[in-house]
Amino acid sequence: THTLELATGGAFRCHDITAELQALVERARLTEGLLVAAGQHTTTALVVNENEERLLADIEAFFLQLAPADRPYRHNDLHLRPGIPPDEPRNAHSHLIALMLGNHLSLPVVAGRLGLGRYQSVLLVELDGPRQRQVLVQLHG
């Protein structure tokens, strides 16, 4: 079990973590098996998609249209929630987008490589940043 740590940028930003995951596979000398990754936050997501700048902008626009930050979400009524710190963000939209995207994935490891297609990357999607984030990773052979 490994914990991948990264500092994210932006309120909505995709971070390619493919190389870090591949490095874990190589360090473990895993040739055939499974990599399981789970985001440790309710306002991040883990997805497999193409890491292409224009597509990432389209993804952000699509999800922010589905769950705009400026809607009157009950989660954002911070004065009604007990024990909330003064710096708590109004981030209900981030939680809703995370629900749609998911926060874990499983990938096959074949011949020592992540089983990804030509244009596929593993992306940590930051939905409420910038922040320090962790992804829990397990390798099974």
C-alpha positions, 0 to 999 in steps of 0.5 A: 500500500502506498500513498501518493501525495500531491499539491493541486492547483486551481479550483477545477484542475486535472492532474496527470498521475499516470507516471507516478502510478507507473513508477509504483508498479516498477518499484514493486516489480509487478509484472502481472496484476492489478493497481487499485487507486482511491482518492482520499477526499470528497472533492476530488475524483479519479478518472481515465481519460485523454490529457489534452488541454482543450478536452480538459477545458471542455470537461470543466465547462461541462461539469460546472454547467451541470453543477454551477458553484453559484446555486443555493446549495444547502451544504453551503449554508455554513451558519446552519452546520455545527462545528464548521471552521471559519475558513470552510469553503462553500463547495457543494458543487465540488461534492456533486461533481465528485459523485458523478466522476467517482473517486477510485479505479482499478487498472490491470498491470500487463507485462509491467505496464499499466493497462492503458490505451494509447491516449489514456491517462490517469487523472486526479481531478481537483474540484475544490483546490488548490489543496494538498491531496492524497491517493491511496494505491494498492498493488496486487500480483 
